[in-house]
Amino acid sequence: MHVAPDFESLFKNLDIKRSGFDNLKELMDVITKFVSHEELQREQVVGIEVKRIR
């Protein structure tokens, strides 16, 4: 689990392509359809990595 103040900070440490998006702008275009800019400024973000174990 990765906690960051915003998505830009989160994806400085993670490969954004692992999120299913090619770049941060593409990701933010989708996120802002569901979450307001004000809420994004107010809240932290959490990135959860899942690793498949065979």
PyMOL Python script that loads the backbone (N, CA, C, O; Angstrom):
from pymol import cmd

cmd.read_pdbstr("""\
ATOM      1  N   MET A   1       0.850  -1.158   0.000  1.00  0.00           N
ATOM      2  CA  MET A   1       0.000   0.000   0.000  1.00  0.00           C
ATOM      3  C   MET A   1       0.904   1.232   0.000  1.00  0.00           C
ATOM      4  O   MET A   1       1.922   1.281   0.690  1.00  0.00           O
ATOM      5  N   HIS A   2       0.501   2.224  -0.794  1.00  0.00           N
ATOM      6  CA  HIS A   2       1.264   3.461  -0.931  1.00  0.00           C
ATOM      7  C   HIS A   2       0.327   4.638  -0.644  1.00  0.00           C
ATOM      8  O   HIS A   2      -0.727   4.753  -1.269  1.00  0.00           O
ATOM      9  N   VAL A   3       0.697   5.500   0.285  1.00  0.00           N
ATOM     10  CA  VAL A   3      -0.096   6.687   0.615  1.00  0.00           C
ATOM     11  C   VAL A   3       0.685   7.908   0.144  1.00  0.00           C
ATOM     12  O   VAL A   3       1.890   8.016   0.372  1.00  0.00           O
ATOM     13  N   ALA A   4      -0.018   8.828  -0.517  1.00  0.00           N
ATOM     14  CA  ALA A   4       0.630  10.036  -1.024  1.00  0.00           C
ATOM     15  C   ALA A   4      -0.336  11.212  -0.909  1.00  0.00           C
ATOM     16  O   ALA A   4      -1.547  11.015  -0.816  1.00  0.00           O
ATOM     17  N   PRO A   5       0.193  12.422  -0.916  1.00  0.00           N
ATOM     18  CA  PRO A   5      -0.684  13.589  -0.808  1.00  0.00           C
ATOM     19  C   PRO A   5      -1.527  13.821  -2.055  1.00  0.00           C
ATOM     20  O   PRO A   5      -2.584  14.448  -1.980  1.00  0.00           O
ATOM     21  N   ASP A   6      -1.063  13.315  -3.221  1.00  0.00           N
ATOM     22  CA  ASP A   6      -1.817  13.490  -4.466  1.00  0.00           C
ATOM     23  C   ASP A   6      -1.356  12.445  -5.480  1.00  0.00           C
ATOM     24  O   ASP A   6      -0.384  11.725  -5.251  1.00  0.00           O
ATOM     25  N   PHE A   7      -2.069  12.373  -6.605  1.00  0.00           N
ATOM     26  CA  PHE A   7      -1.742  11.359  -7.611  1.00  0.00           C
ATOM     27  C   PHE A   7      -0.388  11.593  -8.249  1.00  0.00           C
ATOM     28  O   PHE A   7       0.321  10.636  -8.562  1.00  0.00           O
ATOM     29  N   GLU A   8      -0.018  12.843  -8.447  1.00  0.00           N
ATOM     30  CA  GLU A   8       1.287  13.129  -9.035  1.00  0.00           C
ATOM     31  C   GLU A   8       2.407  12.574  -8.160  1.00  0.00           C
ATOM     32  O   GLU A   8       3.348  11.960  -8.664  1.00  0.00           O
ATOM     33  N   SER A   9       2.308  12.787  -6.866  1.00  0.00           N
ATOM     34  CA  SER A   9       3.316  12.262  -5.938  1.00  0.00           C
ATOM     35  C   SER A   9       3.296  10.736  -5.913  1.00  0.00           C
ATOM     36  O   SER A   9       4.345  10.095  -5.854  1.00  0.00           O
ATOM     37  N   LEU A  10       2.112  10.169  -5.958  1.00  0.00           N
ATOM     38  CA  LEU A  10       1.984   8.707  -5.934  1.00  0.00           C
ATOM     39  C   LEU A  10       2.711   8.082  -7.116  1.00  0.00           C
ATOM     40  O   LEU A  10       3.442   7.105  -6.958  1.00  0.00           O
ATOM     41  N   PHE A  11       2.505   8.653  -8.310  1.00  0.00           N
ATOM     42  CA  PHE A  11       3.089   8.032  -9.498  1.00  0.00           C
ATOM     43  C   PHE A  11       4.508   8.475  -9.793  1.00  0.00           C
ATOM     44  O   PHE A  11       5.068   8.085 -10.818  1.00  0.00           O
ATOM     45  N   LYS A  12       5.107   9.277  -8.926  1.00  0.00           N
ATOM     46  CA  LYS A  12       6.547   9.523  -9.013  1.00  0.00           C
ATOM     47  C   LYS A  12       7.291   8.274  -8.569  1.00  0.00           C
ATOM     48  O   LYS A  12       8.417   8.028  -9.001  1.00  0.00           O
ATOM     49  N   ASN A  13       6.654   7.478  -7.695  1.00  0.00           N
ATOM     50  CA  ASN A  13       7.288   6.277  -7.155  1.00  0.00           C
ATOM     51  C   ASN A  13       6.788   4.989  -7.796  1.00  0.00           C
ATOM     52  O   ASN A  13       7.382   3.929  -7.596  1.00  0.00           O
ATOM     53  N   LEU A  14       5.713   5.067  -8.557  1.00  0.00           N
ATOM     54  CA  LEU A  14       5.131   3.881  -9.181  1.00  0.00           C
ATOM     55  C   LEU A  14       5.038   4.075 -10.689  1.00  0.00           C
ATOM     56  O   LEU A  14       4.922   5.204 -11.167  1.00  0.00           O
ATOM     57  N   ASP A  15       5.086   2.995 -11.426  1.00  0.00           N
ATOM     58  CA  ASP A  15       4.916   3.048 -12.877  1.00  0.00           C
ATOM     59  C   ASP A  15       3.435   3.252 -13.181  1.00  0.00           C
ATOM     60  O   ASP A  15       2.616   2.382 -12.885  1.00  0.00           O
ATOM     61  N   ILE A  16       3.092   4.379 -13.760  1.00  0.00           N
ATOM     62  CA  ILE A  16       1.688   4.707 -14.007  1.00  0.00           C
ATOM     63  C   ILE A  16       1.026   3.691 -14.940  1.00  0.00           C
ATOM     64  O   ILE A  16      -0.186   3.489 -14.860  1.00  0.00           O
ATOM     65  N   LYS A  17       1.784   3.058 -15.809  1.00  0.00           N
ATOM     66  CA  LYS A  17       1.206   2.071 -16.723  1.00  0.00           C
ATOM     67  C   LYS A  17       0.624   0.873 -15.967  1.00  0.00           C
ATOM     68  O   LYS A  17      -0.246   0.172 -16.483  1.00  0.00           O
ATOM     69  N   ARG A  18       1.105   0.644 -14.753  1.00  0.00           N
ATOM     70  CA  ARG A  18       0.547  -0.444 -13.948  1.00  0.00           C
ATOM     71  C   ARG A  18      -0.856  -0.107 -13.468  1.00  0.00           C
ATOM     72  O   ARG A  18      -1.585  -0.991 -13.018  1.00  0.00           O
ATOM     73  N   SER A  19      -1.246   1.173 -13.560  1.00  0.00           N
ATOM     74  CA  SER A  19      -2.595   1.583 -13.175  1.00  0.00           C
ATOM     75  C   SER A  19      -3.586   1.368 -14.314  1.00  0.00           C
ATOM     76  O   SER A  19      -4.796   1.484 -14.123  1.00  0.00           O
ATOM     77  N   GLY A  20      -3.067   1.053 -15.501  1.00  0.00           N
ATOM     78  CA  GLY A  20      -3.933   0.874 -16.662  1.00  0.00           C
ATOM     79  C   GLY A  20      -4.025   2.107 -17.535  1.00  0.00           C
ATOM     80  O   GLY A  20      -4.746   2.098 -18.533  1.00  0.00           O
ATOM     81  N   PHE A  21      -3.311   3.172 -17.184  1.00  0.00           N
ATOM     82  CA  PHE A  21      -3.315   4.416 -17.951  1.00  0.00           C
ATOM     83  C   PHE A  21      -1.922   4.665 -18.504  1.00  0.00           C
ATOM     84  O   PHE A  21      -0.925   4.191 -17.959  1.00  0.00           O
ATOM     85  N   ASP A  22      -1.871   5.428 -19.610  1.00  0.00           N
ATOM     86  CA  ASP A  22      -0.580   5.719 -20.233  1.00  0.00           C
ATOM     87  C   ASP A  22       0.139   6.898 -19.605  1.00  0.00           C
ATOM     88  O   ASP A  22       1.367   6.971 -19.643  1.00  0.00           O
ATOM     89  N   ASN A  23      -0.628   7.834 -19.020  1.00  0.00           N
ATOM     90  CA  ASN A  23       0.006   9.014 -18.433  1.00  0.00           C
ATOM     91  C   ASN A  23      -0.906   9.605 -17.361  1.00  0.00           C
ATOM     92  O   ASN A  23      -2.067   9.218 -17.228  1.00  0.00           O
ATOM     93  N   LEU A  24      -0.362  10.537 -16.613  1.00  0.00           N
ATOM     94  CA  LEU A  24      -1.086  11.133 -15.487  1.00  0.00           C
ATOM     95  C   LEU A  24      -2.299  11.928 -15.948  1.00  0.00           C
ATOM     96  O   LEU A  24      -3.330  11.908 -15.276  1.00  0.00           O
ATOM     97  N   LYS A  25      -2.207  12.623 -17.069  1.00  0.00           N
ATOM     98  CA  LYS A  25      -3.341  13.406 -17.563  1.00  0.00           C
ATOM     99  C   LYS A  25      -4.528  12.500 -17.875  1.00  0.00           C
ATOM    100  O   LYS A  25      -5.666  12.818 -17.527  1.00  0.00           O
ATOM    101  N   GLU A  26      -4.266  11.388 -18.522  1.00  0.00           N
ATOM    102  CA  GLU A  26      -5.327  10.428 -18.857  1.00  0.00           C
ATOM    103  C   GLU A  26      -6.001   9.919 -17.577  1.00  0.00           C
ATOM    104  O   GLU A  26      -7.227   9.842 -17.506  1.00  0.00           O
ATOM    105  N   LEU A  27      -5.208   9.578 -16.586  1.00  0.00           N
ATOM    106  CA  LEU A  27      -5.737   9.113 -15.304  1.00  0.00           C
ATOM    107  C   LEU A  27      -6.591  10.186 -14.644  1.00  0.00           C
ATOM    108  O   LEU A  27      -7.696   9.904 -14.180  1.00  0.00           O
ATOM    109  N   MET A  28      -6.082  11.420 -14.600  1.00  0.00           N
ATOM    110  CA  MET A  28      -6.801  12.505 -13.941  1.00  0.00           C
ATOM    111  C   MET A  28      -8.088  12.857 -14.670  1.00  0.00           C
ATOM    112  O   MET A  28      -9.063  13.247 -14.027  1.00  0.00           O
ATOM    113  N   ASP A  29      -8.122  12.732 -15.991  1.00  0.00           N
ATOM    114  CA  ASP A  29      -9.357  12.975 -16.744  1.00  0.00           C
ATOM    115  C   ASP A  29     -10.461  12.023 -16.299  1.00  0.00           C
ATOM    116  O   ASP A  29     -11.621  12.422 -16.200  1.00  0.00           O
ATOM    117  N   VAL A  30     -10.113  10.784 -16.033  1.00  0.00           N
ATOM    118  CA  VAL A  30     -11.104   9.804 -15.575  1.00  0.00           C
ATOM    119  C   VAL A  30     -11.480  10.061 -14.117  1.00  0.00           C
ATOM    120  O   VAL A  30     -12.663  10.055 -13.776  1.00  0.00           O
ATOM    121  N   ILE A  31     -10.502  10.283 -13.267  1.00  0.00           N
ATOM    122  CA  ILE A  31     -10.767  10.476 -11.840  1.00  0.00           C
ATOM    123  C   ILE A  31     -11.660  11.679 -11.591  1.00  0.00           C
ATOM    124  O   ILE A  31     -12.559  11.621 -10.752  1.00  0.00           O
ATOM    125  N   THR A  32     -11.421  12.771 -12.310  1.00  0.00           N
ATOM    126  CA  THR A  32     -12.202  13.985 -12.064  1.00  0.00           C
ATOM    127  C   THR A  32     -13.640  13.883 -12.563  1.00  0.00           C
ATOM    128  O   THR A  32     -14.439  14.790 -12.329  1.00  0.00           O
ATOM    129  N   LYS A  33     -13.974  12.805 -13.237  1.00  0.00           N
ATOM    130  CA  LYS A  33     -15.380  12.547 -13.566  1.00  0.00           C
ATOM    131  C   LYS A  33     -16.139  12.096 -12.322  1.00  0.00           C
ATOM    132  O   LYS A  33     -17.362  12.224 -12.262  1.00  0.00           O
ATOM    133  N   PHE A  34     -15.428  11.572 -11.335  1.00  0.00           N
ATOM    134  CA  PHE A  34     -16.041  11.008 -10.135  1.00  0.00           C
ATOM    135  C   PHE A  34     -15.730  11.791  -8.860  1.00  0.00           C
ATOM    136  O   PHE A  34     -16.502  11.753  -7.901  1.00  0.00           O
ATOM    137  N   VAL A  35     -14.600  12.498  -8.850  1.00  0.00           N
ATOM    138  CA  VAL A  35     -14.138  13.206  -7.658  1.00  0.00           C
ATOM    139  C   VAL A  35     -13.838  14.649  -8.045  1.00  0.00           C
ATOM    140  O   VAL A  35     -13.180  14.896  -9.055  1.00  0.00           O
ATOM    141  N   SER A  36     -14.311  15.594  -7.256  1.00  0.00           N
ATOM    142  CA  SER A  36     -14.088  17.012  -7.570  1.00  0.00           C
ATOM    143  C   SER A  36     -12.627  17.411  -7.324  1.00  0.00           C
ATOM    144  O   SER A  36     -11.906  16.766  -6.564  1.00  0.00           O
ATOM    145  N   HIS A  37     -12.221  18.486  -7.989  1.00  0.00           N
ATOM    146  CA  HIS A  37     -10.864  19.015  -7.785  1.00  0.00           C
ATOM    147  C   HIS A  37     -10.671  19.429  -6.328  1.00  0.00           C
ATOM    148  O   HIS A  37      -9.590  19.257  -5.766  1.00  0.00           O
ATOM    149  N   GLU A  38     -11.722  19.975  -5.725  1.00  0.00           N
ATOM    150  CA  GLU A  38     -11.636  20.399  -4.324  1.00  0.00           C
ATOM    151  C   GLU A  38     -11.379  19.207  -3.407  1.00  0.00           C
ATOM    152  O   GLU A  38     -10.563  19.278  -2.489  1.00  0.00           O
ATOM    153  N   GLU A  39     -12.083  18.123  -3.669  1.00  0.00           N
ATOM    154  CA  GLU A  39     -11.890  16.921  -2.846  1.00  0.00           C
ATOM    155  C   GLU A  39     -10.490  16.347  -3.049  1.00  0.00           C
ATOM    156  O   GLU A  39      -9.877  15.863  -2.098  1.00  0.00           O
ATOM    157  N   LEU A  40      -9.991  16.395  -4.256  1.00  0.00           N
ATOM    158  CA  LEU A  40      -8.638  15.906  -4.521  1.00  0.00           C
ATOM    159  C   LEU A  40      -7.594  16.741  -3.782  1.00  0.00           C
ATOM    160  O   LEU A  40      -6.567  16.207  -3.363  1.00  0.00           O
ATOM    161  N   GLN A  41      -7.838  18.029  -3.618  1.00  0.00           N
ATOM    162  CA  GLN A  41      -6.926  18.891  -2.886  1.00  0.00           C
ATOM    163  C   GLN A  41      -6.950  18.603  -1.390  1.00  0.00           C
ATOM    164  O   GLN A  41      -5.945  18.767  -0.698  1.00  0.00           O
ATOM    165  N   ARG A  42      -8.091  18.177  -0.908  1.00  0.00           N
ATOM    166  CA  ARG A  42      -8.327  18.002   0.525  1.00  0.00           C
ATOM    167  C   ARG A  42      -7.893  16.629   1.036  1.00  0.00           C
ATOM    168  O   ARG A  42      -7.512  16.503   2.199  1.00  0.00           O
ATOM    169  N   GLU A  43      -7.943  15.613   0.200  1.00  0.00           N
ATOM    170  CA  GLU A  43      -7.717  14.232   0.636  1.00  0.00           C
ATOM    171  C   GLU A  43      -6.409  13.666   0.098  1.00  0.00           C
ATOM    172  O   GLU A  43      -5.912  14.093  -0.944  1.00  0.00           O
ATOM    173  N   GLN A  44      -5.866  12.704   0.824  1.00  0.00           N
ATOM    174  CA  GLN A  44      -4.708  11.960   0.335  1.00  0.00           C
ATOM    175  C   GLN A  44      -5.200  10.843  -0.579  1.00  0.00           C
ATOM    176  O   GLN A  44      -6.393  10.545  -0.628  1.00  0.00           O
ATOM    177  N   VAL A  45      -4.273  10.234  -1.294  1.00  0.00           N
ATOM    178  CA  VAL A  45      -4.615   9.101  -2.149  1.00  0.00           C
ATOM    179  C   VAL A  45      -3.867   7.862  -1.674  1.00  0.00           C
ATOM    180  O   VAL A  45      -2.790   7.950  -1.084  1.00  0.00           O
ATOM    181  N   VAL A  46      -4.456   6.723  -1.943  1.00  0.00           N
ATOM    182  CA  VAL A  46      -3.854   5.449  -1.566  1.00  0.00           C
ATOM    183  C   VAL A  46      -3.758   4.588  -2.815  1.00  0.00           C
ATOM    184  O   VAL A  46      -4.747   4.384  -3.520  1.00  0.00           O
ATOM    185  N   GLY A  47      -2.574   4.090  -3.078  1.00  0.00           N
ATOM    186  CA  GLY A  47      -2.364   3.150  -4.170  1.00  0.00           C
ATOM    187  C   GLY A  47      -2.134   1.775  -3.573  1.00  0.00           C
ATOM    188  O   GLY A  47      -1.294   1.607  -2.689  1.00  0.00           O
ATOM    189  N   ILE A  48      -2.875   0.802  -4.052  1.00  0.00           N
ATOM    190  CA  ILE A  48      -2.750  -0.553  -3.528  1.00  0.00           C
ATOM    191  C   ILE A  48      -2.222  -1.447  -4.653  1.00  0.00           C
ATOM    192  O   ILE A  48      -2.846  -1.580  -5.706  1.00  0.00           O
ATOM    193  N   GLU A  49      -1.078  -2.044  -4.410  1.00  0.00           N
ATOM    194  CA  GLU A  49      -0.502  -2.986  -5.372  1.00  0.00           C
ATOM    195  C   GLU A  49      -0.891  -4.398  -4.975  1.00  0.00           C
ATOM    196  O   GLU A  49      -0.863  -4.763  -3.800  1.00  0.00           O
ATOM    197  N   VAL A  50      -1.246  -5.167  -5.959  1.00  0.00           N
ATOM    198  CA  VAL A  50      -1.603  -6.559  -5.714  1.00  0.00           C
ATOM    199  C   VAL A  50      -0.607  -7.413  -6.486  1.00  0.00           C
ATOM    200  O   VAL A  50      -0.364  -7.192  -7.672  1.00  0.00           O
ATOM    201  N   LYS A  51      -0.050  -8.371  -5.806  1.00  0.00           N
ATOM    202  CA  LYS A  51       0.917  -9.270  -6.445  1.00  0.00           C
ATOM    203  C   LYS A  51       0.329 -10.669  -6.475  1.00  0.00           C
ATOM    204  O   LYS A  51      -0.073 -11.225  -5.453  1.00  0.00           O
ATOM    205  N   ARG A  52       0.294 -11.215  -7.671  1.00  0.00           N
ATOM    206  CA  ARG A  52      -0.241 -12.566  -7.827  1.00  0.00           C
ATOM    207  C   ARG A  52       0.821 -13.581  -7.380  1.00  0.00           C
ATOM    208  O   ARG A  52       1.978 -13.527  -7.795  1.00  0.00           O
ATOM    209  N   ILE A  53       0.388 -14.491  -6.533  1.00  0.00           N
ATOM    210  CA  ILE A  53       1.271 -15.547  -6.040  1.00  0.00           C
ATOM    211  C   ILE A  53       0.799 -16.859  -6.638  1.00  0.00           C
ATOM    212  O   ILE A  53      -0.378 -17.206  -6.539  1.00  0.00           O
ATOM    213  N   ARG A  54       1.689 -17.565  -7.239  1.00  0.00           N
ATOM    214  CA  ARG A  54       1.316 -18.844  -7.869  1.00  0.00           C
ATOM    215  C   ARG A  54       1.487 -19.982  -6.931  1.00  0.00           C
ATOM    216  O   ARG A  54       1.220 -21.127  -7.295  1.00  0.00           O
TER     217      ARG A  54
END
""", "prot")
cmd.dss("prot")
cmd.show_as("cartoon", "prot")
cmd.util.cbc("prot")
cmd.orient("prot")
